[in-house]
Amino acid sequence: MDQQTFQAVDDFVQSTVAAQDDVLNEALADAARAGMPAIQVSAAQGKLLQLLAQAVGARTVLEVGTLAGYSTIWLGRALPAGGRLITLEYEPLHAEVARGNLERAGLAELVDLRVGPALDSFGALAREGAGPFDLTFIDADKVNTPAYFEWALERSRPGALILADNVVRGGSLADAADPDPVTGAQRRFHEMLAADARVSATTIQTVGGKGYDGFTVALVLGR
């Protein structure tokens, strides 16, 4: 098995059960034109986010890391009328591109896009009484995944999901001696999950067009 095979399978999945429409294709094209890194989730992963949001009956979603709004569109389409999606993006240029994509997707009124460091945005959200959230998707600077998880957990209802992407780090997650602070953060994140009785979690290794990585799914049992 090699990357060519993984890409071919992703392409087939995208051509069948996880098809992209013109809005999603344009979101990717806008990101490329703006010189943004192609680090958004794949179509198959985006469809998974949508299905998980629908499965828990999500009405309120928190996304940490907007990029060009590709995953935001998948999540926003899962919400019912009157739902709310708060998405946090550090880079102003990324947020500008995302706003255009969300407008094209007809989600501008549903999505509250905030620009700046997520930890700063958390303070404002806490003062506003935001939450509880039905689903949180963490896909931002990986060194802060533990802090993002901790904040989201305190503001998630029982039965909610907290998802984190890019946690396997090419396999370095298994290496306690790896000096990379991002690897250390992902290991600490898993240790937090294992020690907290309020959640039940697992991590799935993934392959596909985005290479070898993995994501974590945590079910909130209580607050």
Residue pairs with C-beta under 8 A, 6 or more apart in sequence:
1 207
3 211
6 207
6 208
6 209
6 211
7 208
7 209
9 208
10 42
10 43
10 44
10 208
10 209
11 209
13 43
13 44
14 20
14 42
14 43
14 44
17 47
18 43
18 44
18 46
18 47
19 43
20 28
20 43
23 73
23 101
23 104
23 105
24 43
24 46
24 70
24 73
24 74
26 101
26 104
27 68
27 69
27 70
27 73
27 101
27 104
27 105
28 38
28 40
28 68
28 70
30 68
30 97
30 100
30 101
31 38
31 40
31 67
31 68
31 70
31 97
32 38
34 68
34 93
34 94
34 97
36 67
36 68
36 93
36 94
36 97
39 67
39 210
40 67
40 68
40 70
40 71
41 49
41 70
41 71
41 74
41 139
41 165
41 210
42 208
42 209
42 210
44 208
45 71
45 165
45 206
45 208
45 210
45 215
46 70
46 71
46 73
46 74
47 74
49 71
49 74
49 75
49 78
49 137
49 163
50 74
50 75
50 77
50 78
51 78
52 135
52 161
52 163
52 217
53 61
53 75
53 78
53 79
53 134
53 135
54 78
56 134
56 135
56 159
56 160
56 161
57 134
58 78
58 79
58 83
58 134
58 135
59 79
59 80
59 82
59 83
59 84
59 134
60 83
60 84
60 85
60 86
60 131
60 132
60 133
60 134
61 75
61 76
61 78
61 79
61 83
61 84
61 85
61 86
61 133
61 134
61 135
61 136
61 137
62 85
62 86
62 87
62 88
62 130
62 131
62 133
62 135
62 136
62 137
62 152
62 155
63 71
63 72
63 75
63 85
63 86
63 87
63 88
63 136
63 137
63 139
64 87
64 88
64 118
64 136
64 137
64 138
64 139
64 140
64 148
64 152
65 87
65 88
65 89
65 118
65 137
65 138
65 139
65 140
65 141
66 72
66 87
66 88
66 89
66 94
66 95
66 98
66 113
67 89
67 94
67 98
67 139
68 94
68 97
68 98
68 101
69 87
69 97
69 98
69 99
69 101
69 102
69 105
69 111
69 113
70 101
71 137
71 139
72 85
72 87
72 98
72 101
72 102
72 107
72 111
72 113
73 101
73 102
73 105
73 107
75 85
75 135
75 137
76 83
76 85
76 102
76 105
76 107
76 110
76 111
77 105
77 107
79 85
79 110
83 110
84 110
84 112
85 107
85 110
85 111
85 112
86 111
86 112
86 114
86 125
86 130
87 98
87 111
87 112
87 113
87 114
88 113
88 114
88 116
88 118
88 121
88 140
89 95
89 98
89 113
89 114
89 115
90 115
90 116
90 117
90 118
90 140
90 141
91 115
92 115
95 113
95 115
98 113
99 108
99 113
102 108
102 111
102 113
114 121
114 124
118 140
118 144
118 148
119 144
119 147
119 151
122 151
125 131
126 155
130 155
131 155
131 156
132 155
132 156
132 157
132 160
132 223
133 152
133 155
133 156
133 157
133 160
134 156
134 157
134 159
134 160
134 161
135 160
135 161
135 162
135 163
136 152
136 156
136 160
136 161
136 162
136 163
137 163
137 164
137 165
138 145
138 148
138 149
138 152
138 162
138 163
138 164
138 165
139 164
139 165
139 166
140 148
142 166
142 167
142 169
142 182
142 185
142 186
143 181
143 182
143 185
144 185
145 164
145 167
145 185
145 186
145 189
146 185
146 188
146 189
146 192
148 164
149 162
149 164
149 189
149 192
149 193
149 218
150 192
152 162
153 162
153 196
153 198
153 199
153 218
153 220
153 223
154 223
156 162
156 220
156 223
157 220
157 223
158 220
158 221
158 222
158 223
159 219
159 220
160 219
160 220
161 217
161 218
161 219
161 220
162 199
162 217
162 218
162 220
163 215
163 216
163 217
163 218
164 189
164 215
164 216
164 218
165 213
165 215
166 213
166 214
166 215
167 173
167 186
167 189
167 190
167 203
167 213
167 214
167 215
167 216
168 186
168 203
168 205
168 206
168 212
168 213
168 214
169 180
169 182
169 183
169 186
169 213
170 211
170 212
170 213
171 212
172 178
172 180
172 183
173 183
173 186
173 187
173 190
173 203
173 214
175 183
176 187
178 184
189 216
190 203
190 216
193 199
193 201
193 216
193 218
194 201
197 221
197 222
198 220
198 221
198 222
198 223
199 218
199 219
199 220
199 221
200 218
200 219
200 221
201 216
201 217
201 218
201 219
202 216
202 217
203 214
203 215
203 216
203 217
204 214
204 215
204 216
204 217
205 212
205 213
205 214
206 212
206 213
206 214
206 215
